Amino acid sequence: MKKLPLVLLLLILSLTATACYRTASSSRVDLSRFTPGATTEISRSTTPATGSGTTERTLDSVTEQTLSVYPLWVGSSWVYEYLGYDETREVVWRVVETVIGSDYVNGSYVVELARTVELLDGYVPEGFPCVPELGTFWYLIDGEKLYHLESVVDVDLSAAWLDLMIPFPRDGEVWYPDPDQRTDENGGAMMGSRFASAPFQNVLPMGGTYTCYAITTQYEDRLEKEIFCETVGFVYQEFTHFDPVYGYRIELEGYSLQ
């Protein structure tokens, strides 16, 4: 009678080890680990996780507020379906973006994101115009400004891409992502300017109602539109070039926030 519990215990340990091995060896994204109903609580810690050799520092109140709107905490992930197209074909990928580290550069909070890409449907010919980028990139948060960086070596914000301003400018105010155009902010130039709509309530397909904004970048030869939702991030992105016709549509499938 005393041997039975021991046998059951060994059986349970064996099954657990097998399950862990299968999970670790899977090459596909398991969407079940991403919250369809956004039930994961967002971290509000003012002490970010830091990279190796980095001293922990306390976030300033403005940066903390920006992160409460765009939760770029280490471990957070977003899963997207990326549809690229031209006049001859459509190709579909799954793109996963994950915050893998954080640090400080020149006193500003920086997060590193890794992007993985999986081809789901279609053939990609040589020279196809819209293919999702693979690799890493960074966001630098300078108060209310969020810059997109390809490198954190010798960072010069005057030459960096200004992706977002949080909170978003109101009453028709615009900003210029392209550093070459930011000198035109007081000159009234509209091409290349970016602006956000008034906030609206949006029910996401995976569940939940969120405060969102439609972000438009104005160009003569193409359309660029994004939808950003507070406490989630980007839920939709669209790029359409008019002549010749090509572009992409990116839609959020799931996310997991830390």
C-alpha positions in Angstrom: 0.0 0.0 0.0 2.9 2.4 0.7 4.3 1.9 -2.8 1.3 3.3 -4.6 1.9 7.0 -3.8 5.5 6.7 -4.8 4.5 5.2 -8.2 2.0 8.0 -8.8 4.5 10.6 -7.9 7.1 9.2 -10.3 4.4 9.1 -13.1 3.4 12.7 -12.5 7.0 13.9 -12.6 7.6 12.0 -15.8 4.6 13.6 -17.5 5.6 17.0 -16.3 9.1 16.7 -17.7 7.7 15.5 -21.1 5.3 18.4 -21.3 8.1 20.9 -20.5 10.2 19.4 -23.2 7.5 19.7 -25.8 6.8 23.3 -25.0 10.5 24.2 -25.2 11.0 22.5 -28.5 8.0 23.9 -30.3 8.9 26.1 -33.2 5.6 27.7 -33.6 4.0 30.5 -31.6 1.5 29.3 -29.0 -1.2 31.9 -29.1 -2.8 30.4 -26.0 -0.2 32.1 -23.8 -1.3 35.6 -25.1 -4.3 37.1 -23.4 -7.3 37.2 -25.6 -9.2 39.2 -22.9 -6.3 41.3 -21.7 -6.5 39.9 -18.2 -2.8 40.3 -17.4 -2.2 43.1 -15.0 0.2 45.7 -16.3 3.2 46.3 -14.1 3.3 49.8 -12.5 6.7 49.4 -10.9 8.8 52.5 -11.0 12.0 50.4 -11.0 12.5 48.8 -14.5 14.3 45.6 -15.1 17.8 46.4 -16.3 20.3 44.7 -18.5 23.5 43.0 -17.2 25.8 45.4 -15.4 23.2 48.2 -15.2 22.4 49.8 -11.9 18.7 50.0 -11.1 17.2 53.5 -11.3 13.8 54.9 -10.5 11.7 56.2 -13.4 10.7 59.8 -13.4 7.0 60.6 -13.2 6.7 61.6 -16.9 8.3 58.4 -18.2 6.2 56.3 -15.8 3.1 58.0 -17.2 4.2 57.3 -20.8 4.7 53.6 -19.9 1.3 53.4 -18.3 -0.1 54.3 -21.7 2.3 52.2 -23.8 3.3 49.2 -21.5 6.9 48.6 -22.8 7.9 46.5 -19.8 10.4 43.7 -20.2 8.6 40.5 -21.1 5.6 42.1 -22.8 4.8 40.7 -26.2 2.5 41.5 -29.1 1.5 39.1 -31.9 0.5 40.5 -35.3 -0.7 39.2 -38.6 1.2 41.0 -41.4 -0.3 41.0 -44.9 2.0 42.3 -47.6 0.8 42.8 -51.1 1.6 44.3 -54.5 -0.3 44.2 -57.8 0.4 40.4 -58.3 0.1 38.7 -54.9 -0.6 38.7 -51.2 1.7 37.2 -48.6 0.9 36.6 -44.9 3.3 36.4 -42.0 3.0 36.2 -38.2 5.1 38.8 -36.4 5.9 38.7 -32.7 7.5 41.7 -31.0 8.8 41.1 -27.5 10.5 43.6 -25.0 13.7 41.7 -24.1 15.7 44.3 -22.2 15.8 47.8 -20.8 18.6 50.3 -20.0 19.4 54.0 -19.7 21.1 56.0 -22.5 22.1 59.5 -21.7 19.7 59.5 -18.8 16.7 58.3 -20.9 14.9 55.0 -20.5 15.4 52.6 -23.4 13.8 49.3 -24.2 15.0 46.7 -26.7 12.5 44.8 -28.7 13.1 41.6 -30.7 11.0 40.9 -33.7 10.5 37.3 -35.0 8.8 36.5 -38.3 7.0 33.4 -39.5 5.8 33.0 -43.1 2.2 31.6 -43.0 0.9 31.8 -46.5 2.2 32.8 -50.0 5.4 32.9 -52.0 7.9 35.8 -51.6 9.6 36.6 -54.9 12.8 38.5 -55.0 12.2 42.2 -54.8 8.8 41.9 -53.1 8.2 45.4 -51.7 6.6 44.7 -48.3 8.3 42.2 -46.1 8.4 42.5 -42.3 11.8 43.3 -40.8 13.5 40.7 -38.6 15.8 41.5 -35.7 15.9 44.0 -32.9 15.1 47.7 -32.5 14.8 50.1 -29.6 12.4 52.7 -28.2 13.9 55.6 -26.3 11.5 57.5 -24.0 12.4 61.1 -23.5 9.6 62.4 -21.4 6.5 62.5 -23.6 8.5 61.7 -26.7 9.0 58.1 -27.9 11.8 57.6 -30.5 12.3 54.6 -32.6 16.0 53.6 -32.9 17.9 51.1 -35.0 20.9 51.3 -32.7 21.8 52.7 -29.3 25.4 53.6 -30.2 26.0 57.4 -30.3 22.4 58.3 -30.0 21.5 61.7 -31.4 17.8 62.5 -30.8 17.9 65.4 -33.2 18.5 62.8 -35.9 16.2 60.1 -34.6 12.7 59.0 -35.7 10.0 60.5 -33.4 7.4 57.7 -33.5 4.9 58.9 -30.9 4.1 61.7 -28.5 2.3 60.6 -25.3 -0.2 62.1 -24.5 -1.1 62.7 -28.1 -1.2 66.3 -29.3 -4.8 67.7 -29.5 -6.7 70.3 -31.5 -5.1 69.5 -34.8 -1.5 69.8 -33.6 1.0 67.7 -35.5 4.5 66.4 -35.1 7.2 65.3 -37.6 8.7 61.8 -37.2 11.3 62.5 -39.8 14.2 64.5 -38.2 14.9 66.3 -41.5 11.4 67.8 -41.4 11.2 68.8 -37.7 12.7 72.2 -38.6 9.4 72.8 -40.6 7.1 72.5 -37.5 6.5 76.2 -37.4 6.4 76.6 -41.1 3.1 74.9 -41.7 4.4 72.0 -44.0 1.8 69.2 -44.0 3.5 66.4 -46.0 5.2 64.1 -43.5 3.3 65.5 -40.6 1.6 63.1 -38.1 -1.4 63.7 -36.1 -3.8 61.8 -33.8 -7.6 61.8 -33.8 -9.8 62.5 -30.9 -9.9 59.5 -28.5 -12.6 57.0 -29.2 -13.7 53.7 -27.5 -12.8 50.6 -29.4 -13.7 47.0 -28.7 -10.8 44.7 -29.6 -11.4 41.4 -31.3 -9.7 39.6 -28.4 -12.0 41.3 -25.9 -12.1 44.4 -23.9 -13.0 48.1 -24.6 -10.1 50.6 -24.8 -9.5 54.2 -25.4 -7.9 54.4 -28.8 -6.6 57.0 -31.4 -6.3 56.9 -35.2 -2.8 58.2 -36.1 -2.3 59.4 -39.7 0.9 60.5 -41.4 0.2 62.7 -44.5 1.9 62.1 -47.8 1.0 62.8 -51.4 1.9 59.4 -52.8 0.9 57.0 -50.0 -1.4 56.4 -47.0 -0.1 55.7 -43.6 -2.6 55.0 -40.8 -2.3 53.4 -37.4 -4.6 52.7 -34.5 -3.1 52.9 -31.0 -4.9 51.9 -27.8 -4.0 53.0 -24.4 -2.5 50.3 -22.1 -2.2 47.9 -25.1 -0.1 49.6 -27.9 -0.5 49.4 -31.7 -3.5 47.3 -32.7 -3.6 48.2 -36.5 -1.2 49.6 -39.0 -1.7 50.2 -42.7 0.6 51.4 -45.5 -0.6 51.9 -49.1 1.5 53.2 -51.9 -0.6 54.5 -54.7 1.4 54.2 -57.9 2.6 51.5 -58.3 0.2 49.8 -55.8 1.8 48.0 -52.9 1.6 48.0 -49.1 0.8 46.1 -46.0 -1.8 45.7 -43.3 -0.9 44.7 -39.7 -3.5 43.5 -37.2 -3.1 42.6 -33.6 -3.9 38.9 -32.8 -2.9 38.7 -29.2 -0.7 40.2 -26.5 0.8 39.4 -23.1 1.8 42.3 -20.8 4.0 42.4 -17.8 
